[in-house]
Structure formats: structure tokens, C-alpha cells
Amino acid sequence: MDALAGLLAGPRAQGAFLLRSVFDPPWSVRIQDEAPLTVLAPVRGEVWVTPDEGPAAVLRPGDLAIARGPQPYTVADRPDRPPQVVIHPGQRSTTPEGAELCAEMDLGVRAWGDGPGGSTVLLSGTYQLRGEVSGRLLRALPVLLVLPGEEWTSPLVPLLDEEIGRQGPGQEVVLDRLLDLLLSSALRAWFARPEARAPGWYRAQGDPVLGRALELLHTDPAAPWTVARLAGAAGVSRAALARRFTESVGEPPMAYLTGLRLALAADLLREPDATLAAVARQVGYGSAFALSAAFKRVNGVSPQQFRGA
């Protein structure tokens, strides 16, 4: 498994919030739901996305955007349109003054807006819990990324548009997996673009030595890796691997491995039935105590405090 594949294996929607929003101008919706990640795909009309931090972007049918939370942003027919609706945590919608709007704007199964025949239709899929998306993946993304339709195409958006209004046994799981596939496909396309400013670990995958080392670490992070063992598997000296890895990735191999293990541990700790000892074994620590000490040293809180938060 390469480094990107390891991150893309992380998104796992569980009852994600999927919605088909329908509007006629003038319209503006402020999103402050604190969700970690939202995929936005217009299927009709023009949509402006304006983050609180960063420039606005216009989306047209065929384009796709990914908004990284918890920072708020606004979607509207114009970038300067004042919000008429506010989306809060839990996907509760109100007027800017606080009056409830959820029932008033309900248009049926996973549909919402000011009328079924609106000139603008926007599909959105929201990962509502941080544990559904790897923290390492979130840190590698900008606040808002946009893939123009002329440079990226996917059959998944029309399929999601077709499936989002259906109701039946297992439909929620179907939509969750469609969202995961759409996100993974879009991120793979994004990281391949020059303007993505891909992190060092992504660029290093093009190096035959570092790519092999990263693949080994991500395939089996729990293995008892040392720089010497990793260098031997990659076919270079220990000194050569340490130097090239640090220069390209931005940190030494064992520091990268520690970060990888603790990121995996953080994701696993969000599983309600996972014990600390079991998580420690899965990520390469000999005991729950060893994992707890490393986790607190890096994150500033114990695994128990992290899980409670």
C-alpha cells in the first residue's frame, strides 16, 4: 500500500449527510456545521463557494469542490450575497436570526430548498464525524479545493444524483460508499495537479527508493522497523536512506513512522469497542502504556482524554 492509498482507505462514511439542494436566485446558505469534510457538486446552475478563510470559487455542472472543516463557508448564487439560511452542527437549519427552517424547506427524500423546480441544483455529501476521515488526510488539504469539469470527469456524480433521492433497504450504505468513491477519486486527481502543493510524502513516492520505503511503512506500520531494516529493504545504505528521506519528506524515517502509527491509533480509538491494548498491538506498540506515553508526548493528551473529547 502506498502513502496515498493509505490515506484514501481512511474515508469511511457512516450515515453521511447527503442532500440535493434546489434553489432559485437570490439564495445564500452559510455552512457552519463544523463537519470535517464536505463534497460539493452542482448538477444545474452556478454555485459560488466562499470560505471564511481564502478566495471564493465558482462551480458549474461538472465541477467538484471539497470543503475542509471545521471552518465555515457560504454557498450562494453570488459571492457577495448575504446569508439567508444558516446550517448548524447536526445539520439544523435556521434563518440568520435563529428561526427554524428545516421543516419549511423540506422537499422530500434527501431534498431541500425553496422549491422543486429551482434553476440551481447542488449535491452535497458531508462526513459528519472527524473519525470518518483521517486527520493526516485533512491536514494535507486546503480549506477549499476545486476540480474543474474540463480537467476532471467522473461517472459517480450522475450516479449519486440518481441514487440520492431513492429510498429502500440498504440505500444509506449505497450512498455512503458512493460518497467514499467520489471523494477518493477526486483526491487522487487533485494530488496529481501541480497547484495541489502535495506534501513531501506524496512527492517522495516518485523516488524509487523512498517510494519503496513509504510503501513498506504504510503496508505494515506495526512491524519492528528500524532505519537499517528499512534501508536494507529499499536497497540503500542506512545513511543514504535517512538523508534522502529527511530531505524529501521533511522528517526522519522513524519520526514519520511514529506520526503514522499515532495517526492510525487516533482513528482506531474512535471505534467504541477498541481497547487501548488492542490498538497498541495494531499500530506497533508493545503495550498500552507505551502507546499512551507516545500519544501524550505527541498530542498533549492521553488516549483516554482524546477518546473522551
ROVEX-159902 format. One record per residue (C-alpha): residue in three letters; y, x, z. Coordinates in steps of 0.05 Angstrom, whole numbers, plus 5000, padded with zeros to 4 digits. Each point is the difference from the previous one (the first is absolute). Layout:
BEGIN
ALAYXZ
...
//
This chain:
BEGIN
MET500050005000
ASP506850294981
ALA506349935043
LEU502849424961
ALA493449634999
GLY499750085075
LEU506749655007
LEU498549464949
ALA493649845037
GLY504449825059
PRO503449364977
ARG495749425024
ALA503649345002
GLN497249515051
GLY503049324988
ALA506050304965
PHE506049554989
LEU500149824926
LEU505349554971
ARG502649724934
SER507549915010
VAL503849554951
PHE507649984996
ASP505949794957
PRO506550405006
PRO503850085044
TRP494850255049
SER499350575050
VAL494650155053
ARG500750535053
ILE493250295021
GLN499950265071
ASP492749865017
GLU498750725022
ALA493750034956
PRO497850704982
LEU499249884925
THR501449464949
VAL498349974926
LEU505049614957
ALA498549784928
PRO504549514961
VAL496449574949
ARG506249624977
GLY507450155003
GLU503850585030
VAL499750235072
TRP504650495035
VAL497150395060
THR505150315046
PRO497650425059
ASP504550105059
GLU498950744988
GLY500550214927
PRO502249734933
ALA498349324971
ALA495049924944
VAL499049444950
LEU493049744984
ARG497949634937
PRO493249714981
GLY495250584993
ASP503650435052
LEU497250115069
ALA503350235064
ILE497250235067
ALA504649925061
ARG498350435061
GLY501749695067
PRO502049905053
GLN506950084969
PRO503149334976
TYR501649864928
THR502649424958
VAL497249674937
ALA504949584960
ASP502449804931
ARG505950495008
PRO500750625043
ASP506449755033
ARG497449305017
PRO500649845075
PRO493449805032
GLN498549265002
VAL493150085033
VAL497450515051
ILE492750185007
HIS498250215071
PRO493650325030
GLY494149534993
GLN503049774933
ARG504449485034
SER505849804955
THR506849765023
THR507149934977
PRO504650595019
GLU502349555057
GLY492949925026
ALA498049304975
GLU492649954982
LEU498449964926
CYS492450094994
ALA498249274991
GLU506149844958
MET498450544948
ASP492449914998
LEU497649874928
GLY492549975012
VAL494450515004
ARG503350695009
ALA506249754964
TRP507049975028
GLY507149934975
ASP505449514979
GLY495949624948
PRO493650074958
GLY503750084933
GLY504650575019
SER502050524949
THR497850585044
VAL492950105025
LEU498450595046
LEU493150195025
SER499850375066
GLY494350285041
THR501550255070
TYR495850445044
GLN501949715067
LEU496750505048
ARG501550755000
GLY492750175008
GLU498549694932
VAL503550584966
SER499250735019
GLY506050295035
ARG499350634958
LEU500749574937
LEU506249655027
ARG503350665015
ALA498850244929
LEU503849404969
PRO507449874990
VAL503249385030
LEU499549664932
LEU496250244939
VAL500249654932
LEU495150054942
PRO503349754935
GLY495649564957
GLU501050424938
GLU497050605037
TRP494549655040
THR495649414985
SER494649665039
PRO495649394988
LEU500049885075
VAL506949665003
PRO498149424953
LEU493449945037
LEU503649975067
ASP504849484971
GLU494049594979
GLU496350065066
ILE505749945050
GLY500549254996
ARG492549875004
GLN496549755062
GLY492750045016
PRO494550375038
GLY501450745004
GLN506649964963
GLU503750395054
VAL495250584992
VAL500849984924
LEU507650045007
ASP499650565051
ARG495750434954
LEU504549844940
LEU506050245040
ASP496450645021
LEU498250144928
LEU507049874975
LEU503150445053
SER495150574988
SER501049974925
ALA507649995007
LEU500150585049
ARG495550424955
ALA504949884943
TRP506050155045
PHE497550665026
ALA498850244929
ARG507449914984
PRO504850615006
GLU505249605038
ALA494949815053
ARG501250685034
ALA492850005020
PRO498550355067
GLY497150705000
TRP492949785012
TYR500249584936
ARG502950564957
ALA494950495029
GLN494349604972
GLY501550304932
ASP498350695026
PRO492550144991
VAL499450355067
LEU504549545042
GLY497349384965
ARG493050195021
ALA502250155071
LEU503649335006
GLU494049644971
LEU495550315052
LEU504649825058
HIS500849284977
THR492749904984
ASP497650235068
PRO505850085049
ALA495349995060
ALA496350634977
PRO501150635043
TRP504850314950
THR503150695010
VAL504750364951
ALA494350494986
ARG495049454985
LEU504949624957
ALA501950634962
GLY492850164986
ALA498749304973
ALA506250074956
GLY498050694975
VAL505850415026
SER501650445060
ARG502349725065
ALA506950334993
ALA500949754929
LEU498249285018
ALA504550005061
ARG505950274961
ARG499349554939
PHE498649385042
THR506150115044
GLU504650144942
SER497849404959
VAL498449475053
GLY505350215050
GLU495450145059
PRO493850425015
PRO493149714985
MET498049875072
ALA506749675015
TYR498949554940
LEU493049845024
THR502649825069
GLY505149534969
LEU494749694956
ARG495249895059
LEU505349705045
ALA502549544944
LEU492949754990
ALA499349925075
ALA506349595003
ASP497449534946
LEU493249955035
LEU503249855067
ARG502949374972
GLU492949724994
PRO499049585063
ASP492750205011
ALA500950754988
THR499050425063
LEU503750655009
ALA493550405003
ALA497749694934
VAL506750144967
ALA499750725025
ARG493250104968
GLN502249704934
VAL506050464993
GLY496950655023
TYR501750065074
GLY494650185050
SER502149505053
ALA504749445015
PHE503950475045
ALA501150514944
LEU502449454952
SER504549715054
ALA503350675014
ALA501250164927
PHE502549294986
LYS505050025057
ARG502450704982
VAL501649794928
ASN502149275009
GLY503150025069
VAL495649445027
SER492749945019
PRO495149624955
GLN499949445052
GLN507549944999
PHE500150024924
ARG494849454997
GLY503749575051
ALA506450074960
//
